Structure formats: structure tokens, C-alpha cells
């Protein structure tokens, strides 16, 4: 948020810093709430924990906080929903189609264990 204030809002660094301190002190922003909401949103959008972990890291969320937020989500359910939406619950016929479906879920950030359990 500090970066947005400085870069997009055009605020000087000291004003952005003061604003951030005030928001944190008054509990108007929270890394914990952000992490949890971000994980929920990305899971609903069909992304897996590996990708979400990377995105949280890019946003400056501490690793321990990110892991707590990631543990709260049902990633198997998110993978199942993403797979059903993309492939209409059609089990793969043949190795080529199976590989294509697995690749899709892997690119979205799901682990091989989750992918195997979704595609059966």
C-alpha cells in the first residue's frame, strides 16, 4: 500500500510512511486480514497454493503469515472447482489428455498430489 501511495498517488515517502503508521495503529489495515482475503479470492478464482504463496511473497507478506493464511483454505476443493469449470468434469481419455489436464492445474499452482486426486 505504501508503494501505491508513493507511485500512483504521488505522495512523498514521509507522508506515505506516516499514513501507513496511522492506519496500522488504528487497526484499519492488517497483513493478516489481507493475506486471508487474498488467499480466499485467489482460491475462488481457481489458483493453487504454490502460485498464491508466490504472489503473497511478491506483495511483501511475511512467509509465516502467508503460510497461516494458506493453511486455512481448502485447496483440493479449489482444484476440483477449477478442473470442473475448465474440463466440464470430463475425465481424460488417454495419456495426452491426462497430461494436458494435469499441466493446466500445475500451471495454476496446484501440487501433484492434489492434481492426482482431482483427476483420479
C-alpha positions in Angstrom: 0.0 0.0 0.0 2.9 2.3 0.7 4.2 1.8 -2.8 0.8 2.6 -4.2 0.6 5.8 -2.2 4.1 6.9 -3.4 3.9 5.7 -7.0 0.3 6.0 -8.1 -0.8 8.6 -5.6 2.2 10.8 -5.9 2.7 11.2 -2.2 6.1 11.9 -0.7 7.7 8.9 1.1 7.4 10.5 4.5 3.7 11.2 4.0 3.1 7.6 2.9 5.0 6.3 5.9 3.1 8.4 8.3 -0.2 7.3 6.7 0.8 3.7 6.9 1.7 4.0 10.6 -1.6 5.7 11.4 -3.6 3.0 9.5 -1.8 0.2 11.3 -2.0 1.9 14.7 -5.8 2.3 14.3 -6.2 -1.3 13.0 -7.6 -0.1 9.7 -5.2 -2.3 7.7 -3.8 -5.7 8.6 -1.4 -8.0 6.8 -3.2 -10.9 8.4 -6.6 -9.9 7.0 -5.1 -9.1 3.7 -3.4 -12.5 3.5 -6.6 -14.3 4.4 -8.8 -12.4 2.0 -6.2 -12.7 -0.8 -6.0 -16.5 -0.4 -9.8 -16.8 -0.4 -10.1 -14.7 -3.5 -7.4 -16.5 -5.5 -8.7 -19.9 -4.4 -12.2 -18.9 -5.7 -10.5 -17.8 -9.0 -9.0 -21.3 -9.4 -5.4 -20.8 -8.3 -3.4 -23.1 -6.1 -1.3 -22.6 -3.0 2.0 -22.6 -4.8 1.0 -19.7 -7.0 -0.8 -17.8 -4.2 2.3 -18.2 -2.0 4.5 -16.6 -4.7 2.0 -13.8 -5.1 1.9 -13.1 -1.4 5.7 -13.0 -1.3 5.7 -10.5 -4.2 3.4 -8.3 -2.1 5.7 -8.4 0.8 3.7 -10.6 3.2 6.0 -12.4 5.7 6.4 -16.1 5.0 4.9 -17.3 8.3 1.9 -15.1 7.9 1.4 -16.4 4.3 1.6 -20.0 5.5 -1.1 -19.5 8.1 -3.4 -18.0 5.5 -2.7 -20.7 3.0 -3.4 -23.4 5.6 -6.9 -22.0 6.1 -8.0 -22.8 2.5 -9.4 -26.0 1.0 -7.0 -26.3 -1.9 -8.4 -29.7 -3.0 -11.8 -28.1 -3.4 -10.3 -25.1 -5.3 -8.6 -27.5 -7.7 -11.7 -29.6 -8.1 -13.7 -26.5 -9.0 -11.1 -25.2 -11.4 -10.9 -28.6 -13.1 -14.7 -28.9 -13.4 -15.0 -25.4 -14.8 -12.3 -25.9 -17.4 -12.9 -29.5 -18.4 -16.6 -29.9 -17.5 -15.8 -32.9 -15.3 -14.7 -34.9 -18.3 -12.2 -37.5 -17.1 -9.2 -37.7 -19.5 -9.3 -40.3 -22.3 -5.7 -41.2 -23.0 -2.3 -40.1 -21.8 -2.2 -37.0 -23.9 -5.4 -35.6 -22.5 -4.4 -36.6 -18.9 -1.1 -34.7 -19.3 -3.0 -31.6 -20.7 -5.3 -31.5 -17.7 -2.5 -32.1 -15.3 -0.5 -29.3 -16.9 -3.4 -26.9 -16.6 -3.8 -27.4 -12.9 0.0 -27.4 -12.3 0.3 -24.0 -14.1 -2.4 -22.7 -11.8 -0.2 -23.6 -8.7 -1.6 -26.9 -7.5 0.6 -29.7 -6.2 0.9 -33.1 -7.9 -0.8 -34.8 -5.0 -3.9 -32.6 -5.3 -3.9 -32.9 -9.1 -3.7 -36.7 -8.9 -6.7 -36.8 -6.5 -8.8 -34.5 -8.7 -8.2 -36.2 -12.0 -8.2 -39.7 -10.4 
